[in-house]
């Protein structure tokens, strides 16, 4: 699997779109979720991050 710089920029743009939809559509809901995130333990946040990375890698492997 090879990536060119255009693919990387498209992926980055899509990430920004997905990350921006929730705060744009529901700023109060986003703020509430961030407040809930602040009370989680480090291990819980790391586990969520690990799951996201693994799902992303699985998707790249499956699509590639």
MOHUBEL-V253859 format. One record per pair of residues at least 6 apart in sequence whose C-alpha atoms are under 7 Angstrom apart, sorted by the first residue. I is the first residue (numbers start at 1). J is the second residue. Records with the same first field share a line. If there is no record, write none. Layout:
I=J, J
This chain:
1=64
22=30
23=30
